[in-house]
Amino acid sequence: MSGRERESNRRVCQHSAVTAPELSFMPRMSLLHQLPNLLTLLRIGAVPVLILFLYEGRYGAALVVFVIAGITDGLDGWIAKRYDAVTRLGSILDPLADKMLIVSTYVMLAVSGDIPFWLLLLIGFRDLGIIGGVLVLQWVHGEVRMQPSLVSKLNTFLQISLVVLVMLERVELLALTPLTDAVLWLVVATTLASAFHYVYFWVLRSSDAAA
């Protein structure tokens, strides 16, 4: 074998040694980048199961499903940020899954009398108002980027906490009626506060555009 052939073979071996691990690593990275979306789809799939359990009055099972769904929500967000796996599809599906989970739970709890029906209407009208306001702003001013405010994040946390407290009471694990009542009124307060915040944002945005 000539010197040129030996050198060529050596380079081929070095190239293979480098690319083989990379090739084996690529499928794992591809799966990792899709994992947040898969977890989000799993959360969406949990919605009808949760509705069924609440309809049948199986609050213990519903609580387990709700908590697992909440864990997947935090997990998919962490994976997406940690491994730079944020996708446009995920940015659409993730808040949609959250709303589907919370709204369906509140509807079932309101129908069963576990929470006041007026609370469901208050939250529902606020959400519809926010969606409508965003659509109007996009139609008038083009693309609008809105980040959840601190009070909006607090409102979401309190909404979830209220669901957990109500279900814990229904399965008679804990007697938390005073705490549940307090959280309910905090949900009302933060729902109204977040609604006023978004209205302020829209007015400010419209004023800036008109200036």
N, C-alpha and C positions, 0 to 999 in steps of 0.2 A: 504494500500500500504506500502510495506516495505521500510526501509531507502535506501537499495540498488537500488530499482526500482525508488524511487524519484530522487536519484543522477543520475541515467542513463537518466531519462527523462529531467533533468535539462541540462545535457551535450548535449543531442540531440537538445534542444531548442536553446542553445547557438551556436551550430554549424550551425543550420539553419539560425539564425540571422546574422551570419557572411557571409555565403555562398550565401544567397539569393541576397543581393545587388551585390555581385561579379558576380553572374551568369547573372543578369540583365545588368551589366556593360559590360560584354564580347561581346555581339553583337555590342554594340556601338563602342567599341574599334576595333573590326574586321572591321566594316564599315569605321572607321576613317583611319585605316591602308591601306585600298583599295582606299580611296578617291584620293590620288595623282595619281594613275594609271588611275582612272576613268576620272580625269580632263585631263590627257595626251591623253587618247583616244578621249575625246571630242575635243581636239585641233586637233588631226589627222582628225576627222570627219569634222572639219571646213574647211579643205583644199579644197575639191571639191566645197563647197559653195562659198568660196572666189574666186576660179577660175571662177565659173559661173558669179558672180557679176562683176568681172573685164572684162570678155568676153562680157558681155552685156553693159559695160560702166557705171555701177551703182557704182560709186566710193564712194558715201556716205555710201551705205550699206556695201561695201567692207571694208571701213575704220572702221566701227563699228565692223565687224567680226574680223578684224585684231587686234584691240585694246582689244577686249574681250579675244581673244586667248592669247595675251600678258599678260593679267591679270591672266589668268589661269596658265600660265607658272610660274609666280612668286608665285602664291598661292600654287600650288602643291609642289614646292620646299620648301616653308616655312613649310607646313604641314608635309612633309616628315622628315625635320630636327627637327622640334619642337616636334613631337610625335614619333620620332625614327621609321618612317614608310618607310625607304629606302629599296627598294627591288632590286634584280638583274634584274627583268623584267622592273622596272621603270628606272633603270640606262641605259637600252638599248632603251626603248621607248621614254624617254624624249628628248635626243639629236636628235633622229630620227624625232620626231614631230617638233622640232625647225627647222631642215633643210628642211623638207617637206614644212613647212609654208613659210619660207623665200625664198627658191629656186623657188617654184611655183609662189610666188608673183613677184619675179624678172623676171621670164620667161614671165609672162603675161604683166608686165609693159614694158619689152623690145620689145615684139611683137607689142604692141600698140604704140610704139615710145615714151613712157613717160620717159624712161631712155635709155642711149646709149647701143646698143647691145654689144659693146666691153666690157662694164662693167660686163655684165652677163657672158661673156666668161672668163674674168679675175677671177671673183669669182668662177666660175665653175671649171676652171683648177686648181685653188689653192686648192679647196676642194677635187677634185679628186687626186691631188698630195699628200695631207695629208693622205687621206685614203690609197692610194697605198703605201706610205712610212711606215705607221703603219703596214700594212699587211706584207711588206718585213721584217721589224724589228722583227715582231712576228715569222715569218718563220725562220729567221736566229738566233735570240737570245732568242726565247721563249716569254713568256708573257711580254708585254710592257705596263706600266702605264704612261699615258700622261695627265697632268693637263693643262687646258687652261691657256695660259699666259695672262698677263695684257693687252698686245697689241691685243691679240686675242679677249678678252672680250670687249675691246674698239671698235674693228672692228665690232663685232656683234651689239653692241649698236648703232653705226653709221649706219649700214645697216638698222636696224629697224627705226631709225630716218629719214633716207632718204625716206623710204616707206611712212611714215606718212606725211612728208612734201610734197611729190609728190601728194598724195591723197588729202591733204588739198587744194593744188593749183587747182586740177582738179574739185573739188566741189565748187571752187571759194569762199571759206571761208576766205582765207588769201592770199595775194600776197607776197610770200616768195622766189621769184626766186633767189636773191643774196645769201640768206641763203642756199637754196637748192643746188645751184652750189658749195658753199663752202663745204657743207657736202659731196657732191658727190666726190670731190677731196680728202677729208679726208678719205672717204671709200677706194679710190684707194691707198692712202698712207699706211693706216693701213693694207690693204689686202696684199700689197707687203711686208711690215715690218713683218707681222705675218708669211708669207711664208718663208722669210729668217730666222726667228727665229726657225721654225720647221726644216729647213734644217740644221741649226747649231746644233740643238738637235740631229738629226740623225747622223751627222758626229761625234759629241762628244760621242754619245752612241756607235757607231761603233769603235771609237778609244779606248774607255775604255774596250770594249769586246776583242779587239785585243791585248791589253797590257797584 
